[in-house]
């Protein structure tokens, strides 16, 4: 064999032996993020924990920590105690997790969880629409109340004017009676 052929064979051999590289450094960095995220989660710093898990999902998808990070990201997005909870994001991450190699019983749990979140989203939309209707009705009621109050005041004013006119009429009648009497005496 010629030198060029030997070089090519050696290069192919080295390329074949190397296979897909296992990045131990990536594993250790992912582990650090996971440990930090767990610590933050225990300290109830849920947005920060979610960010750490999310970093593992984005930066280290080929590590052994990826499935756990995806699951925990989904669960934190679904956690109502999380100030940045987001049902749509939770559904997305649950879908990503469901596509991974997970046991059938866990897949069923994820399916149930997805169904519950979907139902919750539907109920939230319904509640939001009902709230809009209730707010609208409350606005109409307030406006009608103001209108009724205004009309009640107007009625009181008219009753007062009517009473004053009646009093004036009574006085005029008395004056007329007195004038009539005084004319009769003359």
Backbone torsions as a table, in degrees:
resi	resn	phi	psi	omega
1	UNK	NA	147.4	178.8
2	UNK	-84.1	166.9	-179.0
3	UNK	-58.8	-39.8	-179.4
4	UNK	-63.7	-42.0	-179.6
5	UNK	-66.9	-40.9	178.6
6	UNK	-63.1	-42.6	179.4
7	UNK	-61.6	-43.2	-179.9
8	UNK	-64.9	-43.6	179.8
9	UNK	-63.3	-43.4	179.3
10	UNK	-63.4	-43.0	179.7
11	UNK	-64.3	-42.7	178.1
12	UNK	-64.4	-39.9	178.8
13	UNK	-62.1	-46.3	179.8
14	UNK	-64.8	-40.1	179.1
15	UNK	-66.2	-40.5	179.5
16	UNK	-69.7	-38.3	-179.0
17	UNK	-71.7	-29.5	-176.1
18	UNK	-71.9	-34.0	178.1
19	UNK	55.4	-166.1	177.7
20	UNK	-71.5	125.7	-175.2
21	UNK	-69.3	134.7	173.2
22	UNK	-90.9	112.8	-176.2
23	UNK	-87.6	93.4	-179.3
24	UNK	-65.4	-29.7	178.3
25	UNK	-65.8	-41.0	177.9
26	UNK	-63.1	-40.0	177.8
27	UNK	-60.9	-45.0	-178.1
28	UNK	-68.8	-37.4	177.3
29	UNK	-67.2	-40.9	177.8
30	UNK	-62.7	-42.3	178.6
31	UNK	-60.2	-42.5	178.7
32	UNK	-60.1	-45.0	178.8
33	UNK	-63.0	-40.9	-179.8
34	UNK	-64.2	-44.4	179.8
35	UNK	-64.0	-42.0	178.1
36	UNK	-63.9	-43.4	179.7
37	UNK	-61.8	-43.6	178.2
38	UNK	-60.7	-42.4	178.8
39	UNK	-63.2	-45.4	179.1
40	UNK	-63.4	-39.2	179.8
41	UNK	-65.3	-42.6	177.2
42	UNK	-63.6	-30.0	178.9
43	UNK	-85.3	6.7	180.0
44	UNK	64.1	24.9	173.1
45	UNK	-94.9	70.4	-170.7
46	UNK	-64.6	-43.0	178.7
47	UNK	-61.2	-39.4	-179.5
48	UNK	-69.6	-39.8	177.2
49	UNK	-62.8	-42.6	179.4
50	UNK	-61.5	-39.1	178.4
51	UNK	-62.0	-41.8	179.5
52	UNK	-65.4	-44.4	177.6
53	UNK	-63.0	-40.6	179.7
54	UNK	-63.3	-36.3	176.9
55	UNK	-60.8	-40.6	178.4
56	UNK	-63.8	-42.1	-179.2
57	UNK	-66.3	-34.5	-177.7
58	UNK	-83.7	-42.0	-172.4
59	UNK	-94.3	-24.2	-173.3
60	UNK	-131.1	54.9	-177.4
61	UNK	-69.8	-15.2	-178.8
62	UNK	-95.3	2.1	-178.0
63	UNK	-88.3	166.9	178.6
64	UNK	-71.8	-13.8	-178.2
65	UNK	-87.4	-10.7	-176.2
66	UNK	-55.9	-52.5	-178.1
67	UNK	-57.8	-43.5	179.8
68	UNK	-65.2	-39.8	179.1
69	UNK	-64.9	-40.1	178.6
70	UNK	-63.0	-47.4	-179.5
71	UNK	-60.7	-47.0	-178.0
72	UNK	-68.8	-34.6	175.7
73	UNK	-62.0	-46.0	179.1
74	UNK	-60.3	-45.3	-178.1
75	UNK	-66.3	-36.8	178.5
76	UNK	-70.8	-35.9	175.7
77	UNK	-64.9	-29.5	-178.6
78	UNK	-87.5	-10.7	-175.0
79	UNK	-72.6	116.4	-179.2
80	UNK	-65.5	-18.6	177.3
81	UNK	-79.9	-6.8	180.0
82	UNK	-85.7	121.8	-178.1
83	UNK	-63.6	-19.6	178.6
84	UNK	-111.0	28.3	177.9
85	UNK	-59.0	145.7	-177.9
86	UNK	-151.0	110.6	-176.4
87	UNK	-62.5	-39.1	-179.9
88	UNK	-64.4	-42.3	178.0
89	UNK	-66.3	-37.9	177.4
90	UNK	-61.4	-43.7	177.8
91	UNK	-62.4	-40.8	178.9
92	UNK	-59.7	-50.4	-176.8
93	UNK	-69.2	-31.9	174.3
94	UNK	-65.2	-37.8	175.9
95	UNK	-63.7	-41.2	177.1
96	UNK	-63.0	-44.1	-178.6
97	UNK	-64.6	-38.7	-178.9
98	UNK	-63.8	-28.6	-179.5
99	UNK	-76.5	-13.9	-179.8
100	UNK	-79.6	169.3	177.1
101	UNK	-76.9	98.2	178.6
102	UNK	-127.5	155.7	-179.7
103	UNK	-62.7	151.7	-178.5
104	UNK	-57.2	-39.2	-179.7
105	UNK	-66.4	-34.3	176.8
106	UNK	-70.8	-36.0	177.6
107	UNK	-62.1	-40.3	177.7
108	UNK	-65.0	-40.2	177.8
109	UNK	-62.6	-42.6	178.8
110	UNK	-63.8	-41.6	177.9
111	UNK	-59.4	-43.7	178.7
112	UNK	-63.9	-44.3	179.5
113	UNK	-61.5	-42.5	178.2
114	UNK	-62.9	-41.3	178.6
115	UNK	-62.8	-43.5	179.7
116	UNK	-64.1	-41.8	179.5
117	UNK	-65.8	-40.7	178.0
118	UNK	-61.2	-44.1	178.2
119	UNK	-63.9	-41.6	178.1
120	UNK	-60.8	-43.0	178.7
121	UNK	-62.0	-40.8	178.6
122	UNK	-63.7	-44.1	178.6
123	UNK	-64.6	-37.7	177.8
124	UNK	-64.3	-41.2	177.2
125	UNK	-62.6	-45.0	178.3
126	UNK	-59.8	-46.3	179.6
127	UNK	-60.6	-42.2	179.5
128	UNK	-62.2	-43.2	178.7
129	UNK	-65.4	-41.6	178.3
130	UNK	-63.9	-37.4	178.1
131	UNK	-64.3	-41.2	178.1
132	UNK	-62.0	-44.3	178.9
133	UNK	-63.5	-44.9	-179.8
134	UNK	-62.2	-42.7	178.4
135	UNK	-62.8	-40.5	179.5
136	UNK	-64.4	-44.1	178.7
137	UNK	-65.6	-38.8	178.0
138	UNK	-63.4	-38.7	178.1
139	UNK	-63.6	-45.2	179.1
140	UNK	-62.7	-42.5	179.5
141	UNK	-62.6	-42.8	177.9
142	UNK	-62.6	-43.0	-179.6
143	UNK	-64.0	-42.5	178.4
144	UNK	-67.0	-36.3	177.7
145	UNK	-61.9	-44.6	178.0
146	UNK	-62.4	-41.6	179.6
147	UNK	-64.4	-43.5	179.1
148	UNK	-65.1	-40.1	178.0
149	UNK	-62.6	-42.8	178.9
150	UNK	-63.2	-43.3	179.4
151	UNK	-67.0	-38.5	178.4
152	UNK	-62.1	-41.5	177.0
153	UNK	-63.7	-41.7	179.7
154	UNK	-62.7	-41.2	178.2
155	UNK	-63.8	-43.0	177.4
156	UNK	-60.7	-43.1	178.5
157	UNK	-61.9	-43.7	-179.9
158	UNK	-66.0	-40.2	177.1
159	UNK	-62.2	-40.6	177.9
160	UNK	-63.8	-44.1	178.2
161	UNK	-63.5	-39.4	178.8
162	UNK	-64.5	-43.0	178.0
163	UNK	-62.2	-42.8	178.4
164	UNK	-63.7	-42.2	179.0
165	UNK	-64.5	-39.4	178.5
166	UNK	-64.2	-42.5	177.4
167	UNK	-62.1	-43.6	178.6
168	UNK	-61.6	-42.6	-179.7
169	UNK	-63.5	-41.3	178.1
170	UNK	-62.7	-42.8	178.8
171	UNK	-63.6	-43.2	179.3
172	UNK	-63.8	-38.0	178.9
173	UNK	-63.4	-44.1	178.7
174	UNK	-62.1	-41.9	178.5
175	UNK	-63.5	-41.9	-179.5
176	UNK	-64.0	-41.0	178.4
177	UNK	-63.7	-43.9	179.3
178	UNK	-62.9	-42.0	179.4
179	UNK	-64.0	-41.0	179.8
180	UNK	-63.8	-43.0	-180.0
181	UNK	-64.8	-42.7	-179.5
182	UNK	-67.5	-30.2	177.5
183	UNK	-73.5	-36.3	179.9
184	UNK	-67.9	-31.5	-179.2
185	UNK	-75.0	-19.9	-177.3
186	UNK	-84.7	NA	NA
